[in-house]
Amino acid sequence: MNYLIKGSPKKPAFKILALKDAQIKQQDEFLFIEGYANTKNIADRYGDIPAVYPQKRDYVYDLTEFKQNPVLLIDHVNKLDHLAGSVVEIYEDEKGLYFKALFSASNHPTIAHARQIYKEGHAKGISIAGRFHYENPQNPNQLTLAQIYEISLVAIPADPRSLASPTEEKVNQTALKEEINSWLKELNKN
């Protein structure tokens, strides 16, 4: 390969992004955050420009690995005591990488603290981690492919255009439990 790649499966690269005007919504006993984990076509504070590279593909974000284990971590710490919840919806559109995450109701101090400071609006940062490809020789700052491994809650943001807003829908608790059980069955097959 004669293009730049940042990160590897063993040591992912990080892109810390902002969630402006993040509002957390309590729905029944569930707490959600949603918005854009990354935006496209404008340079972030690292100088990277996530953009489709049509010579290779019609998308920027590869979610193949992420969808097998859609975790919402705290500070990229890959330990159970830093598992803040699960991403329940994620997709790429013309604006960027949209996500919706369900916070854990755990009373573990690390998780409870993160949930509370996001709910109060003190924290607004989010970060994606994975393997980042820069394949365009005419624009070495163009992030042409981001293989997403995980999404984390963080304190310091980098992409000021990543947005979050409250969820407006009612939660179907039965459907959510069925979806989680389906994920668990899939994980147990492997």
C-alpha positions as CSV (number, residue, x, y, z in Angstrom):
1,M,0.0,0.0,0.0
2,N,1.4,3.4,-0.9
3,Y,-1.0,5.5,1.1
4,L,-1.2,6.5,4.8
5,I,-3.0,4.4,7.3
6,K,-3.3,5.4,11.0
7,G,-4.2,2.8,13.6
8,S,-4.4,-1.0,13.6
9,P,-6.7,-3.6,15.1
10,K,-4.4,-3.9,18.1
11,K,-3.8,-0.2,18.5
12,P,-6.6,1.9,17.0
13,A,-6.2,5.5,16.1
14,F,-8.5,8.0,17.8
15,K,-10.4,11.0,16.4
16,I,-11.9,13.1,19.2
17,L,-15.1,14.9,18.2
18,A,-17.5,17.4,19.6
19,L,-21.2,17.0,20.4
20,K,-22.4,20.6,20.4
21,D,-25.6,21.4,22.2
22,A,-25.8,17.8,23.4
23,Q,-29.0,17.0,25.2
24,I,-29.6,13.7,26.8
25,K,-33.2,12.5,26.9
26,Q,-34.7,10.3,29.6
27,Q,-37.4,8.0,28.1
28,D,-39.1,5.8,30.7
29,E,-36.1,4.5,32.6
30,F,-33.7,4.7,29.6
31,L,-31.3,7.5,28.8
32,F,-30.1,8.2,25.2
33,I,-27.7,10.5,23.4
34,E,-27.9,10.9,19.6
35,G,-26.3,13.0,16.9
36,Y,-23.3,13.0,14.6
37,A,-20.1,11.3,15.8
38,N,-18.3,12.6,12.8
39,T,-19.0,15.1,10.0
40,K,-17.9,15.0,6.4
41,N,-16.3,17.4,3.8
42,I,-14.9,19.9,6.3
43,A,-11.5,19.7,8.0
44,D,-11.6,18.9,11.7
45,R,-9.1,20.2,14.2
46,Y,-6.6,17.6,13.2
47,G,-6.8,18.9,9.6
48,D,-8.4,15.7,8.4
49,I,-11.3,15.9,5.9
50,P,-13.5,12.9,6.0
51,A,-14.9,12.6,2.4
52,V,-16.0,10.0,0.0
53,Y,-13.3,8.9,-2.4
54,P,-15.3,7.8,-5.4
55,Q,-12.4,6.1,-7.1
56,K,-12.6,3.5,-4.3
57,R,-16.1,3.5,-2.8
58,D,-19.2,5.5,-2.1
59,Y,-18.9,5.8,1.7
60,V,-16.3,6.9,4.3
61,Y,-17.3,4.9,7.4
62,D,-16.9,1.1,7.4
63,L,-19.0,-0.2,10.3
64,T,-18.6,-3.9,9.7
65,E,-16.6,-4.6,12.9
66,F,-18.4,-2.0,15.0
67,K,-21.8,-3.5,14.3
68,Q,-20.7,-6.8,15.7
69,N,-20.0,-5.2,19.1
70,P,-21.5,-1.7,19.1
71,V,-20.0,-0.4,22.4
72,L,-20.1,3.1,23.8
73,L,-16.9,3.3,25.9
74,I,-15.5,6.0,28.2
75,D,-12.1,7.4,27.2
76,H,-11.3,4.5,24.9
77,V,-10.6,2.2,27.9
78,N,-11.4,-1.3,26.8
79,K,-12.5,-2.6,30.1
80,L,-16.0,-3.5,31.4
81,D,-15.9,-0.8,34.1
82,H,-15.7,1.8,31.2
83,L,-18.5,0.4,29.1
84,A,-21.0,3.3,29.2
85,G,-23.7,1.6,27.0
86,S,-24.5,0.5,23.5
87,V,-25.0,2.2,20.2
88,V,-28.5,1.2,19.1
89,E,-28.5,3.0,15.7
90,I,-25.7,4.1,13.4
91,Y,-25.4,5.0,9.8
92,E,-23.7,7.3,7.3
93,D,-25.6,10.0,5.5
94,E,-24.6,13.0,3.5
95,K,-23.7,14.9,6.7
96,G,-21.6,12.3,8.4
97,L,-21.8,9.4,10.8
98,Y,-25.1,9.5,12.8
99,F,-25.5,7.5,15.9
100,K,-27.9,6.9,18.8
101,A,-26.6,5.4,22.0
102,L,-28.3,4.0,25.1
103,F,-26.6,4.7,28.4
104,S,-26.1,1.9,30.8
105,A,-28.1,2.2,34.1
106,S,-25.1,0.8,36.0
107,N,-24.3,2.3,39.3
108,H,-20.6,1.6,38.9
109,P,-18.9,5.0,39.8
110,T,-17.2,5.5,36.5
111,I,-20.3,4.8,34.4
112,A,-22.7,6.7,36.8
113,H,-20.4,9.7,36.7
114,A,-20.1,9.8,32.9
115,R,-23.9,9.4,32.5
116,Q,-24.6,12.2,35.0
117,I,-22.1,14.8,33.5
118,Y,-23.5,14.2,30.0
119,K,-27.1,14.4,31.3
120,E,-26.2,17.7,33.0
121,G,-24.6,19.0,29.8
122,H,-21.1,19.4,31.3
123,A,-19.5,16.9,28.9
124,K,-20.1,17.1,25.1
125,G,-17.2,15.2,23.6
126,I,-17.3,12.0,21.6
127,S,-14.5,10.1,19.9
128,I,-14.3,7.5,17.2
129,A,-11.5,4.9,17.2
130,G,-10.4,2.6,14.4
131,R,-8.2,2.4,11.4
132,F,-8.1,5.5,9.2
133,H,-7.1,5.5,5.5
134,Y,-5.8,8.4,3.5
135,E,-5.8,7.1,-0.1
136,N,-6.0,10.2,-2.2
137,P,-2.6,11.2,-3.4
138,Q,-3.9,14.7,-4.5
139,N,-5.2,15.4,-1.0
140,P,-3.2,13.6,1.8
141,N,-5.5,15.1,4.4
142,Q,-8.6,13.5,2.9
143,L,-9.8,10.7,5.3
144,T,-11.1,8.3,2.6
145,L,-12.0,5.4,4.8
146,A,-12.6,5.1,8.6
147,Q,-12.9,1.5,9.8
148,I,-14.8,2.2,13.1
149,Y,-13.9,-0.1,16.0
150,E,-15.5,1.8,18.9
151,I,-17.1,5.1,20.0
152,S,-16.1,6.7,23.3
153,L,-17.3,9.5,25.6
154,V,-14.4,11.9,26.1
155,A,-13.7,15.3,27.6
156,I,-11.9,17.2,24.8
157,P,-13.6,17.5,21.4
158,A,-12.0,18.0,18.0
159,D,-14.8,18.3,15.4
160,P,-16.9,21.3,16.3
161,R,-19.6,20.3,13.8
162,S,-20.5,17.0,15.3
163,L,-24.0,17.5,16.7
164,A,-26.3,15.7,19.2
165,S,-29.9,16.4,20.0
166,P,-32.5,14.8,22.2
167,T,-34.5,11.8,21.1
168,E,-38.2,12.3,20.6
169,E,-39.5,8.8,20.3
170,K,-41.0,6.6,22.9
171,V,-39.0,3.5,23.8
172,N,-40.5,0.1,23.1
173,Q,-38.9,-1.7,26.0
174,T,-40.0,-5.1,24.8
175,A,-38.5,-4.5,21.3
176,L,-35.3,-3.2,22.9
177,K,-34.9,-6.3,25.1
178,E,-35.5,-8.5,22.1
179,E,-32.9,-6.7,20.1
180,I,-30.3,-7.0,22.9
181,N,-31.2,-10.7,23.3
182,S,-30.7,-11.1,19.5
183,W,-27.2,-9.5,19.8
184,L,-26.3,-11.8,22.7
185,K,-27.4,-14.9,20.7
186,E,-25.2,-13.8,17.8
187,L,-22.2,-13.2,20.0
188,N,-22.6,-16.6,21.6
189,K,-22.6,-18.3,18.1
190,N,-19.0,-17.0,17.6
